[in-house]
Amino acid sequence: MTTILDAMTDPNLFGSFFKDGHSWARWRVLLKAIFALPFDQGDLAVFRRLTGRKEVPTESAREAWLIVGRRGGKSFCVSLIAVFLACFRDYSNHLAPGERGTVMVLAADRRQARVIFRYISALLNLVPMLAAMIERLTAESIDLANGITIEIHTASFRSVRGYTVVAALCDEIAFWQDETSANPDREILDAIRPAMATIPGALLLCIGTPYRRAGVLYEAFDRHYGKDGDPVLVVRASSRTMNPTLPKEVVAAAYERDPAAAAAEYGAHFRDDVTGFLDLAWINAAVEAGVPERPPREGIAYRAFADPSGGRADAFTLAMGHSEGERRIVDACRVVRPPFDPSAVVAEFAAVLRAYHCRTVTGDRYAGEWVTEAFRRHGIEYRAADRSKSDIYLETLPLFSAGGVVLPDLPQLTAELRALERQTRRGGRDIVDHPPRGHDDLANAACGALWLCAREQDVPILDLSINWDLRRPSAFMRSNIA
């Protein structure tokens, strides 16, 4: 039987891709550990350094978690594993007639997934024996003659159901985000594992650069790293440990710029300076279950906060809020996702403001004067906030901790609030923001509304004697939240 190391060294297979034995030496040890292959003299010390274990595995790993620094070669090596499992394993006894097994490549988005997919395509197409197995090739999938399909997916628990999975490769799992889920990484793995249950030897392979001490990547490290005999194998290694060809000066310069970030990016250490901002219990307690929106009422002094966008990358959001005694209530949220016409969104949000008897809206200093002028054309005054987004978040923290916040029941808002991160910068200053590759447009608007309510600004109630255009009631009652 051909092993993955045989395929890696065979000149008729992948030998030409791994000519530099020194630069791939530690990856070979790692492959031996994943597939329980015999160790050579000297491998044990490397294995212990990578895994924190003392005893060599006697069975192939059910799950392998590779916590490796950037430019460490993990994407290419994972692609090798994908091709080996797709082409050199026989799953026919475990697939029903007409059923195809899937090697699933998952990433935060299709663009990122295609990095590994391109490596996989090259390994197949440049080896004549394997190229002959390709029956159909598209931009996102490869059908092989042995009944296996290699396919890329975005990180969504909905997209992975209904498959029989022989291997799942989860790329940069520490940075998966989903606007409708607070824990997308966990939900996706919960959906994948049953799809692998009927395939003996199916492998779940999760790779990533470490980030903060939360999420499934950190949980796997915390529970399984250094545990002899555990079928879940966890590896942690710096970039230069796995790729000694990475220039030292590149890594040294990164540590000089930002030691904490470099320790994560290149040293493969989870960050101590980044934590979750809001306690999950505070958020859960604030959500008014089953109430996505409170309609406007007479006699209430509403406050409004907007997070404008030009319509290309970020959403344009608006939140309405008011105070009732010690409680700060977010009554309504609106979000329009790109692409969109900013002028049309301003017109729509102006109708919402008028419906809530509010003729002013506060927001950041986005894009100079265009937002101010756009709202002015609809009789609304746009005021630039005198606090940064991060400062607004920090000033709302006591409201959440004291239980004085009421939020609408909107999954996207809840997910964004849960994902907010607090990072301590040099000099001891705290910054609050969304995680890398994440969004906080709705959270920004909602917390801005809470902040305005807490300040109790003197915002006059709309004078209903003025002839405001309220001819489109559906405009403010319609929710754009999918």
C-alpha positions in Angstrom: 0.0 0.0 0.0 1.3 3.4 -1.0 1.8 5.7 2.0 1.8 9.5 1.9 5.5 9.5 2.4 6.0 7.2 -0.6 3.9 9.5 -2.7 5.8 12.5 -1.4 9.2 11.1 -2.5 8.2 9.2 -5.6 9.5 11.1 -8.7 6.5 9.8 -10.7 4.2 11.4 -8.1 5.1 14.3 -5.9 8.8 13.9 -5.6 9.5 17.0 -7.8 7.5 19.2 -5.5 9.5 18.2 -2.4 13.0 18.1 -3.6 14.4 20.2 -0.8 14.4 17.6 2.0 15.7 20.0 4.6 12.8 22.5 4.3 10.2 19.7 4.4 11.8 17.6 7.1 9.5 18.6 10.0 6.5 18.2 7.8 7.5 14.7 7.1 7.6 13.9 10.8 4.2 15.5 11.2 2.8 13.4 8.4 4.2 10.3 10.1 2.4 11.3 13.3 -1.0 11.9 11.5 -0.9 8.6 9.6 0.9 6.6 12.3 3.8 5.7 10.1 7.1 4.4 11.5 9.5 7.0 12.9 13.2 7.2 11.9 16.0 7.9 14.4 15.8 11.5 15.3 12.1 11.9 14.5 11.0 11.5 18.1 12.7 14.7 19.3 11.0 16.7 16.5 7.6 15.0 17.2 7.8 15.9 20.9 8.7 19.5 20.1 5.7 19.8 17.7 3.1 18.0 19.7 4.1 18.2 23.3 3.7 14.4 23.5 6.1 11.8 24.6 4.7 8.6 23.0 4.5 8.1 19.2 0.9 7.5 17.9 0.0 3.9 17.1 -3.1 4.8 15.2 -3.9 7.4 12.5 -5.4 10.6 13.9 -9.2 11.1 13.7 -8.6 14.8 13.8 -5.5 16.8 13.3 -5.2 20.5 14.3 -2.2 22.3 12.9 -1.5 25.6 14.7 1.3 26.9 12.6 2.7 30.4 12.0 2.2 32.2 8.7 4.3 31.2 5.7 5.0 27.9 7.4 3.9 25.8 4.4 0.7 24.5 5.9 -1.5 25.2 2.9 0.6 23.3 0.5 1.1 20.4 2.8 -2.6 20.2 3.6 -3.2 20.1 -0.2 -0.9 17.1 -0.4 -2.9 15.4 2.2 -6.2 16.2 0.4 -4.9 14.7 -2.9 -3.5 11.6 -1.2 -6.8 10.9 0.6 -8.8 11.5 -2.5 -6.7 9.4 -4.9 -4.9 6.7 -2.8 -7.7 5.6 -0.5 -10.5 3.2 -1.6 -13.9 4.3 -0.2 -16.1 2.1 -2.5 -17.2 -0.3 0.3 -18.6 2.6 2.3 -20.4 4.5 -0.5 -23.9 3.6 -1.8 -24.3 3.0 -5.5 -24.2 6.4 -7.2 -23.0 8.1 -4.0 -19.9 10.3 -4.2 -17.5 10.9 -1.3 -16.3 14.5 -0.8 -13.0 16.0 0.2 -14.3 19.3 1.5 -12.1 22.4 1.6 -13.6 25.1 3.8 -12.4 28.7 4.3 -13.8 32.0 5.4 -14.8 32.7 1.8 -14.4 31.1 -1.6 -11.5 33.4 -2.5 -9.5 32.1 0.4 -10.5 28.5 -0.2 -9.2 28.7 -3.8 -5.6 29.1 -2.5 -5.6 25.5 -1.3 -7.8 24.5 -4.3 -5.2 25.8 -6.7 -2.5 23.8 -5.0 -4.7 20.7 -5.2 -5.4 21.3 -8.9 -1.6 21.7 -9.6 -0.8 18.4 -7.7 -3.4 16.6 -9.8 -2.8 18.1 -13.2 1.0 18.0 -13.1 1.1 14.2 -12.3 0.0 12.3 -15.4 -1.3 9.3 -13.5 -3.5 11.5 -11.4 -4.6 13.8 -14.2 -6.0 10.8 -15.9 -8.4 10.3 -13.0 -10.1 13.7 -13.5 -13.5 13.4 -15.0 -14.7 17.0 -14.6 -12.9 20.1 -13.5 -14.7 23.4 -12.6 -13.6 26.5 -10.7 -14.8 25.0 -7.4 -14.8 21.2 -7.7 -12.9 18.3 -9.2 -14.7 15.0 -9.9 -12.4 12.0 -9.9 -13.1 8.6 -11.6 -12.9 6.8 -8.3 -16.1 8.4 -7.0 -14.5 11.2 -5.0 -15.1 14.9 -5.5 -12.8 17.6 -4.2 -14.9 20.7 -3.5 -14.5 24.1 -2.0 -17.0 25.6 0.4 -17.5 28.8 2.4 -17.5 28.5 6.2 -21.2 28.0 6.7 -22.9 25.2 8.5 -25.7 25.3 5.9 -23.3 24.6 3.0 -21.8 21.4 4.4 -25.0 19.4 5.1 -26.1 16.6 2.8 -22.6 15.3 1.9 -20.7 12.2 2.7 -17.3 13.6 3.7 -14.1 11.5 3.5 -11.9 14.4 4.6 -12.6 18.0 5.6 -9.8 20.6 5.4 -10.7 23.7 7.4 -8.4 26.6 6.5 -7.6 29.5 9.0 -10.4 28.4 11.2 -9.6 30.9 13.9 -10.9 33.7 11.6 -14.2 32.2 10.5 -17.0 34.7 10.7 -20.8 34.5 10.1 -23.2 37.4 10.5 -26.0 35.1 11.6 -24.0 33.0 14.0 -22.0 33.8 17.2 -20.0 30.6 17.0 -19.7 29.6 13.3 -16.6 27.5 13.7 -18.3 25.2 16.3 -21.6 25.0 14.3 -19.8 24.0 11.1 -17.7 21.3 12.8 -20.9 20.0 14.5 -22.4 19.7 11.0 -19.3 18.1 9.4 -18.6 15.4 12.0 -21.8 13.4 11.3 -21.1 13.6 7.6 -17.8 11.7 8.3 -19.3 9.2 10.7 -19.8 6.4 8.1 -16.3 6.6 6.5 -13.6 4.7 8.4 -10.4 6.7 8.5 -12.1 10.0 7.5 -9.9 12.9 8.6 -10.9 16.3 10.0 -7.9 18.5 9.4 -8.1 22.1 10.8 -5.3 24.5 10.2 -4.8 28.1 11.3 -2.7 30.8 12.6 -3.5 31.3 16.3 -5.4 34.4 17.5 -7.1 35.0 20.8 -7.8 32.4 23.5 -11.3 31.5 22.3 -13.0 29.5 19.6 -12.5 25.9 18.5 -8.8 26.2 17.6 -7.9 27.4 21.1 -10.3 24.8 22.6 -8.6 22.0 20.7 -5.2 23.2 21.8 -6.3 23.5 25.4 -7.9 20.1 25.5 -5.7 17.9 23.4 -2.2 19.3 23.0 0.4 17.1 24.7 -2.0 14.3 25.4 -0.5 10.9 24.7 -2.9 8.4 23.1 -5.4 11.1 22.2 -7.0 10.4 18.7 -7.1 14.2 18.3 -3.6 15.3 17.4 -2.7 19.0 18.0 0.5 20.5 16.6 1.9 23.9 17.4 4.9 25.2 15.6 6.4 28.6 14.6 6.8 29.6 11.0 10.5 29.0 10.8 10.3 25.7 12.6 8.2 24.4 9.7 9.7 26.5 7.0 13.4 27.3 7.7 13.6 29.0 4.3 11.6 31.9 5.7 14.1 34.8 6.0 15.0 35.6 9.7 14.9 39.3 9.0 11.2 39.2 8.0 10.3 37.7 11.3 12.6 40.0 13.2 11.1 43.0 11.6 7.6 41.9 12.5 8.6 41.4 16.2 10.1 44.9 16.2 6.9 46.5 14.9 4.4 44.6 17.1 5.7 41.9 19.4 2.3 40.6 20.5 1.0 40.3 16.9 4.3 38.7 15.6 4.2 36.2 18.4 0.8 35.0 17.1 1.5 35.4 13.4 5.0 33.9 13.3 5.5 32.3 16.7 2.2 30.4 16.8 1.3 31.7 20.3 -2.3 32.6 21.2 -2.6 36.2 22.1 -2.9 37.4 25.7 -3.7 41.0 24.7 -6.9 40.3 22.8 -10.1 39.3 24.7 -13.8 39.3 24.2 -15.3 42.7 25.0 -18.8 41.9 26.3 -19.7 39.0 28.6 -22.0 36.6 26.7 -24.3 36.6 29.7 -24.7 40.4 29.5 -25.7 40.2 25.9 -28.1 37.3 26.4 -29.8 39.1 29.3 -30.2 42.3 27.2 -32.0 40.6 24.3 -35.8 41.0 24.4 -36.7 37.5 23.0 -39.2 37.5 20.2 -39.1 41.3 19.8 -37.2 42.2 16.7 -38.4 45.8 16.8 -40.4 48.3 18.9 -42.6 50.6 16.9 -42.5 54.4 17.5 -44.6 55.9 20.3 -45.8 59.4 20.9 -44.1 61.4 23.7 -40.8 59.5 23.5 -37.5 61.3 22.9 -35.8 59.0 20.5 -32.1 59.1 19.7 -30.5 57.9 16.5 -27.1 56.7 15.5 -25.9 55.8 12.0 -22.8 54.0 10.7 -22.7 55.2 7.1 -21.1 53.4 4.2 -20.3 54.2 0.6 -22.0 51.1 -0.6 -19.1 48.9 -1.6 -17.6 46.9 1.3 -19.5 47.7 4.5 -23.2 47.9 5.4 -25.0 51.1 6.1 -26.7 50.9 9.5 -29.1 52.9 11.7 -30.3 52.3 15.2 -33.0 54.1 17.2 -33.1 54.1 21.0 -34.6 55.8 24.0 -34.4 55.8 27.8 -36.9 54.5 30.4 -35.6 55.3 33.9 -32.3 53.4 34.2 -32.8 51.3 31.1 -31.4 52.2 27.7 -33.5 50.6 25.0 -32.6 50.0 21.3 -35.9 50.1 19.6 -35.1 49.4 16.0 -32.1 48.7 13.8 -31.8 48.9 10.0 -29.0 47.5 7.9 -28.6 47.7 4.1 -25.8 45.5 2.8 -23.6 46.4 -0.2 -23.9 47.0 -3.0 -26.3 49.9 -2.8 -26.9 53.5 -3.7 -26.0 55.6 -0.6 -28.4 58.4 -1.5 -31.3 55.9 -1.7 -30.4 54.5 1.7 -30.2 58.0 3.2 -33.7 58.6 1.9 -35.0 55.4 3.4 -33.3 56.0 6.8 -34.7 59.6 6.8 -38.2 58.1 6.7 -37.3 55.9 9.6 -36.0 58.9 11.6 -39.2 60.9 10.9 -41.4 58.0 12.0 -39.6 57.9 15.3 -40.0 61.7 15.7 -36.3 62.3 15.4 -34.9 65.0 13.2 -31.2 64.5 14.1 -28.9 61.5 13.7 -25.4 61.1 15.1 -22.6 59.1 13.4 -18.9 59.1 12.7 -17.1 61.5 10.4 -17.3 59.2 7.5 -16.6 60.6 4.0 -16.5 64.2 5.0 -19.6 66.2 4.1 -21.5 64.0 1.8 -23.4 62.3 4.6 -24.3 65.6 6.2 -25.5 67.0 3.0 -27.4 63.9 2.0 -29.4 63.9 5.2 -29.9 67.6 5.1 -31.7 67.3 1.8 -34.3 65.2 3.7 -34.6 67.7 6.6 -32.4 65.7 8.9 -29.4 67.1 10.7 -26.4 64.8 10.8 -24.1 65.3 13.7 -20.5 63.9 13.9 -19.9 62.0 17.1 -17.3 63.5 19.4 -16.1 60.0 20.4 -14.3 57.4 18.3 -16.1 54.1 17.7 -13.8 52.3 20.2 -14.5 55.0 22.9 -18.3 54.6 22.3 -18.0 50.9 22.9 -16.0 51.4 26.1 -18.5 53.9 27.4 -21.4 51.5 26.9 -19.7 48.7 28.8 -21.1 49.8 32.2 -24.6 49.8 30.8 -24.3 46.1 29.8 -22.6 45.1 33.1 -25.3 46.8 35.1 -28.1 45.1 33.2 -29.4 48.4 32.0 -29.6 47.5 28.3 -32.6 46.2 26.2 -31.8 45.0 22.7 -34.0 43.8 19.8 -33.9 40.1 19.0 -31.8 40.2 15.9 -29.3 37.4 15.3 -26.8 39.6 13.3 -26.7 42.2 16.1 -26.2 39.5 18.7 -23.4 37.8 16.7 -21.6 41.1 16.1 -21.7 42.1 19.8 -20.4 38.7 20.9 -17.5 38.9 18.4 -16.3 42.4 19.5 -12.7 42.3 20.8 -10.8 44.3 23.3 -7.1 44.7 22.6 -4.5 46.4 24.8 -2.1 48.4 22.6 1.3 49.7 23.5 1.1 52.3 26.2 -1.8 50.5 27.9 -4.6 52.0 25.8 -7.6 49.7 25.1 -9.1 49.4 21.6 -12.4 47.7 20.9 -13.2 46.6 17.3 -14.5 43.7 15.3 -12.2 40.7 14.8 -10.1 40.4 11.6 -12.3 39.8 8.5 -15.3 40.5 10.6 -17.9 43.3 10.7 -19.5 45.4 13.4 -21.7 47.8 11.4 -24.9 46.9 13.3 -23.2 46.7 16.7 -21.6 50.1 16.1 -25.0 51.7 15.4 -26.7 50.0 18.3 -24.0 50.9 20.8 -24.0 54.4 19.4 -27.7 54.7 20.2 -27.2 53.4 23.7 -24.3 55.9 24.2 -26.5 58.7 23.1 -29.3 57.7 25.4 -26.9 57.4 28.3 -25.7 60.9 27.7 -29.3 62.2 27.7 -28.6 64.7 25.0 -31.2 67.5 24.5 -32.7 66.2 21.3 -36.1 67.8 20.7 -39.1 65.6 19.7 -40.3 66.1 16.2 -42.8 68.9 15.8 -45.7 67.1 14.2 -47.2 70.5 13.1 -44.5 70.5 10.4 -45.5 68.9 7.2 -43.1 65.9 7.3 -43.5 63.4 4.5 -44.9 60.3 6.2 -46.7 59.0 3.1 -44.5 55.8 3.0 -45.1 54.0 6.3 -43.9 50.7 4.8 -40.4 52.3 4.4 -39.7 52.5 8.1 -41.5 49.3 9.1 -39.7 47.1 6.5 -36.7 45.3 7.8 -33.6 44.8 5.7 -32.2 42.2 8.0 -32.2 38.8 6.3 
